[in-house]
Amino acid sequence: MTGLGLSGSGRHSGEIRVGFRHGLVRYLGITIGGASVLGLALGVGDLAQKEPQRFFDLLSRWGFVWLLALAAMAFLWDLAGKGMGYLGRLADSVQESSQAMNRIADRDDRDKDRMQAEIAFVGGRMERLSAEHEKTRDEMRENHREVVALINRALARGHGDGNA
Amino acid sequence: MEMPDAAQNKRTRAVIIELLNIRHSEQRSRPDHVLMWHMLLDLGADASENEVLTLLQDLFDRGYVAYREEKDRRTSRVSISQIQLTPKGRDLIEGTITDPAFLF
């Protein structure tokens, strides 16, 4: 499996596949094509059985051009089938690419979402630390003032004692 | 003297509550335990996935969070989703109530 959840062959397993190759167009193509070939074969067979004279007349009148046209039709039909298959695969790959892009976009959104929450958290903690730092500094300033006052008082008392 | 693990648990509980509060106040989607675990790792918490699950269950038992818990019967793996703060959790983060089980 790749990081995008695709299997080794590039297909994403376990999903319902709705696409050109698996949809209505493919169904109609197979049905209509098969029915046409079957109808033509049955018609020719019926004609050959019921009226062989007319069948051979028709065959000799049309000659090899008729057979060639039939072969060309079969070839073209096969080519069209291959083309449809190719288009179907192309549509499937585009669909898979768009699914992969969606997954990447979703993951990016989740990462962004997660990082925004983390930044907000760190910001909140920084504000709290900063406030505590301010409070500690104020307390230290107050303590410093008190210590200086105490020293001054002690010094003044010492000078007074010396004078006495 | 407090046990180091207990202090770490208290800090991690507080971080979880704060993260949930941030997500709630910004109207973000309710996280699952994996997202919560990754956020904790990003913020430097040394916690395993199971530890995060245990802490979330503990917070649920204390009434600070609500979530949906599912257990895979085949693998016995527990997953927690749609985690959100309860009114009691918001009271805690706003300082309306205090709890010694949290170190903010």
Contacts between the chains, C-beta under 8 A, distances in Angstrom:
chain1	res1	chain2	res2	distance
A	110	B	35	7.2
A	113	B	28	6.1
A	113	B	29	7.6
A	114	B	35	6.3
A	114	B	38	6.5
A	114	B	39	5.8
A	114	B	42	7.3
A	115	B	42	7.9
A	116	B	26	7.5
A	116	B	28	8.0
A	117	B	19	5.9
A	117	B	22	5.2
A	117	B	23	5.5
A	117	B	26	7.5
A	117	B	28	6.9
A	117	B	39	6.4
A	118	B	19	8.0
A	118	B	39	5.8
A	118	B	42	5.4
A	118	B	43	6.1
A	120	B	22	4.7
A	120	B	26	7.2
A	121	B	15	7.3
A	121	B	18	5.9
A	121	B	19	5.8
A	121	B	22	5.8
A	121	B	43	6.6
A	122	B	43	7.4
A	124	B	18	6.9
A	124	B	22	7.4
